[in-house]
């Protein structure tokens, strides 16, 4: 079971909570036990799992990534000028996998799944692949 989703970012750097979209897809598929993988097909965007209770966590993460990977650096040579976005996406990673147990995502109480935009605003895509346990 593979599904392509479209998402619209509204800022250059943004963390968009996609947990409910992933959860709804699992429910639609009737999966009670298995694994879900969420995958970004972009080189300047990624997928992460992190806290979704305090919005300051997202703000702080975006701020710190900017500190580590400043948008403009005198030694960057990439013609598009978005080297920082590539570095951030590589740091975050392109995918995350979550266990499905009793028809639910096995996430911690404070955890959410985020699409991380580092070169927006843009229309982006990500895939959700569900693998059912054999039972």
Secondary structure, 3 states (H helix, E strand, C coil): CEEEEEEECCCCCEEEECHHHHHHHHHHHCCCEEEEEEEECCCCEEEEEEECCCHHHHHHHHHHHHHHCCCCCCCCCCCCCCHHHHHHHHHHCCEEEEEEECCEECCCCCEEEEEEECCCCCEEEEEEEEEECCC
